[in-house]
Amino acid sequence: MNMLHSFLNWYVEEIKLSAEDQGAEIEKDEQVKILDRLSVKISNIKEMVIEK
């Protein structure tokens, strides 16, 4: 779970940086929004697992 969380955070940031370099408006990009939500969900799951 930690590896997935770390990778996804890194991957989302790399996509954002790449999109910004190309002049894309990442705030409007559905894929970035979905990845951000997925990252939050994985973070929540990770916290639940740690608490148990």
C-alpha positions in Angstrom: 0.0 0.0 0.0 2.9 2.4 0.8 4.5 1.7 -2.5 1.3 2.3 -4.4 0.7 5.5 -2.5 4.2 6.8 -3.1 4.2 5.9 -6.8 0.8 7.5 -7.4 1.8 10.7 -5.7 5.0 10.9 -7.7 3.2 10.0 -11.0 0.5 12.6 -10.5 3.1 15.3 -9.9 5.1 14.3 -12.9 2.0 14.4 -15.1 1.2 17.9 -13.8 4.7 19.1 -14.4 4.7 17.7 -17.9 1.3 19.2 -18.7 2.3 22.6 -17.4 5.4 22.5 -19.5 3.3 21.9 -22.5 0.9 24.8 -21.6 -2.0 22.6 -20.7 -4.6 23.8 -18.1 -4.3 20.9 -15.6 -7.2 22.3 -13.4 -9.5 21.4 -16.2 -8.0 18.0 -17.1 -10.3 15.1 -16.1 -7.5 12.6 -15.9 -5.6 14.6 -13.4 -8.7 15.2 -11.3 -9.4 11.4 -11.3 -5.8 10.6 -10.3 -5.9 13.2 -7.5 -9.1 11.6 -6.2 -7.6 8.2 -6.4 -4.5 9.4 -4.5 -6.7 10.7 -1.7 -8.7 7.4 -1.5 -5.5 5.4 -1.4 -4.2 7.7 1.3 -7.3 7.2 3.3 -7.1 3.4 2.9 -3.5 3.5 4.0 -4.4 5.4 7.1 -7.1 2.9 7.9 -4.7 0.0 7.5 -2.1 1.7 9.8 -4.7 2.3 12.5 -5.6 -1.4 12.7 
